[in-house]
Amino acid sequence: MRHDDRLVLSVGDNGPGRTKSDNGDERGVGLRNIRQRLEQLYGGAQSLTLLERPGGGTIARIEMPFRSRAELRTTAIVSTEGE
């Protein structure tokens, strides 16, 4: 879903919910990788939020800046010209 200049992606499941380690961190390489990649691409302009779904399960919500195809193409060209 697009909300103004933001792209909001949500996906949910009806499983047992999140698994956390003893210190409260999420387990698994996948979430760490996604968080790192979002940070690399968008810095502080992004977020990944995990929510408990009513009735069981988890909702993962990612927010990032919305970019049109033309904006993405322009960004790619500018970044490769600087190399």
C-alpha positions as CSV (number, residue, x, y, z in Angstrom):
1,M,0.0,0.0,0.0
2,R,1.3,3.5,-0.8
3,H,0.7,6.1,1.9
4,D,1.8,9.6,0.6
5,D,5.6,9.2,-0.1
6,R,5.9,5.9,1.8
7,L,5.5,2.3,0.7
8,V,3.9,0.1,3.5
9,L,4.2,-3.7,3.1
10,S,2.4,-6.0,5.6
11,V,2.3,-9.8,5.7
12,G,0.8,-11.9,8.5
13,D,0.5,-15.5,9.5
14,N,-1.6,-17.5,12.0
15,G,1.3,-19.5,13.4
16,P,2.5,-19.7,17.0
17,G,4.0,-16.2,17.0
18,R,7.5,-14.8,17.3
19,T,10.3,-16.7,18.9
20,K,12.7,-14.6,21.1
21,S,16.0,-15.4,22.7
22,D,16.5,-15.2,26.4
23,N,17.5,-11.5,26.1
24,G,14.4,-10.6,24.1
25,D,16.0,-10.4,20.7
26,E,14.4,-12.1,17.7
27,R,16.1,-15.3,16.7
28,G,17.2,-16.1,13.2
29,V,19.5,-14.8,10.5
30,G,16.6,-13.8,8.2
31,L,15.3,-10.9,10.3
32,R,18.9,-9.6,11.0
33,N,19.6,-9.7,7.3
34,I,16.4,-7.9,6.3
35,R,17.1,-5.2,8.9
36,Q,20.6,-4.7,7.8
37,R,19.6,-4.5,4.1
38,L,16.9,-2.0,4.8
39,E,19.3,0.1,6.8
40,Q,21.9,0.0,3.9
41,L,19.3,1.0,1.3
42,Y,17.2,3.6,3.2
43,G,19.1,4.5,6.4
44,G,16.7,5.9,9.1
45,A,13.9,6.4,6.5
46,Q,12.8,2.7,6.9
47,S,11.3,0.5,9.6
48,L,10.6,-3.2,10.1
49,T,8.0,-3.8,12.8
50,L,6.8,-7.2,14.1
51,L,3.4,-7.2,15.8
52,E,1.4,-9.9,17.5
53,R,-1.7,-10.8,15.4
54,P,-4.9,-10.9,17.3
55,G,-5.9,-14.6,17.7
56,G,-2.3,-15.8,17.2
57,G,0.4,-15.3,14.7
58,T,2.6,-12.4,13.6
59,I,2.4,-9.4,11.3
60,A,5.5,-8.1,9.7
61,R,5.3,-4.5,8.5
62,I,8.0,-2.8,6.4
63,E,7.9,0.9,5.7
64,M,10.2,2.6,3.2
65,P,10.3,5.6,0.9
66,F,8.2,5.1,-2.2
67,R,10.3,5.4,-5.4
68,S,8.8,5.3,-9.0
69,R,10.5,3.3,-11.7
70,A,11.9,6.6,-13.2
71,E,13.4,7.5,-9.8
72,L,14.9,4.1,-9.3
73,R,16.4,4.2,-12.9
74,T,17.8,7.7,-12.3
75,T,19.3,6.7,-9.0
76,A,21.0,3.6,-10.5
77,I,22.5,5.6,-13.4
78,V,23.8,8.4,-11.1
79,S,25.3,5.8,-8.7
80,T,27.1,3.9,-11.5
81,E,28.4,7.1,-13.1
82,G,30.2,7.9,-9.8
83,E,32.3,4.7,-9.9
